[in-house]
Amino acid sequence: MDSLQIDSVMLEDTGLSLQLADGSPAYFNYYWLRDNCPSSFDRETRERTFDIFHSQNAPKPSAVKVEEQSLVVDWEGEAHQSRYPLDMLATYAYGERRPDPADLPRKPWYSDHYPDVCRVSHPLLLESNEERRRWMEALLVEGVAIVTDMPDTNEALTQTGLQIGQIRPTFFGPYFDVRTHIKPTNLAFTSKALELHTDVPAEEYAPGIQFLHCRANSVAGGLNLFADGTAVANDLREIDPEAFRLLAETEVPFYKEHDGYDMRSYQRVIELDQHGEVSGVTISQHMADIFDLPQRTFDTYYPAFVRFGKMLQEEKYVMRFSLQATECITFDNHRIVHGREAYSATSGERYLRGTYTDRGELRGTYRGLVSEGRFK
Ligand SMILES: [Fe+2]
């Protein structure tokens, strides 16, 4: 945003009005100005140390002037002068959100995406901020990336996750092992086909970024299936706007119950971001609870839900490949649906270890890599 050029300042009861050099008006509330005096923030901790709750009276200026590209305000009843750089005022003049370097436009992808999936090498990732940036940018823009050359250790997965942020446990614990279990608590822990899904929507805040480290894969069958839920939802928006609206507005229940826990949540199948763009999907036929909406609602909801579920499985969208030992696929669990074909459990070994971190951790680490922030 261009800097403000201020021609005149007019003091009103609740705030001050500026006439910008191009003739357009801008207004700043006195509470906002006092609260956000640059001296309110501590350089060391980078946190706000001024507490407006402790102000005796509503803030009011005693004098205002423009000096050297700053608005200078003296405050009534306190010996305090605030200097606001005009650049800072320009950012907040029109009630728009502070520019976010992690708010990147998503690029939808289709079944032919596999050769173009972003790949980064594990050892390089640990030593190169540029590689980490490239990886995280792919996760933000495309929602999927593969880490190659992973050591065959439990630590390698944790170490990879920590490159983005803190590990996010779920009710399965800090990590999970995907292989055939003798007493499975989840369909993933069998050799049966696994329908396209997002993980653990039964949790109120389902984990945001998933890591699946392939430690062994020598079985017959078991191809990995991945699809970009936002690509499918965007297409649904085009061809059936009413179905799209229902899936984006209606909350439906998910559950996960076993000995010792009874997880429940309500989620929207299609998730929209602050721009109204599709930012994700939540789909899990094995964790969908019995829908408990009024029965008449289902006359329109179920056809929309089934139409979307069928679209997700269309060849056009589904990327099929075999994840190799030493690879770790990383993806946005709120956007990318994943599954696998059935495999023959006696034909070899298939073992994946998985964990999660959150979307906020990804965005936070990415911003730290690419931007100056407010304090650098
Ligand atoms: Fe899964």
Boltz pocket constraint, residues with backbone or C-beta under 6 A from the ligand:
constraints:
  - pocket:
      binder: B
      contacts: [[A, 188], [A, 197], [A, 198], [A, 199], [A, 338]]
      max_distance: 6.0
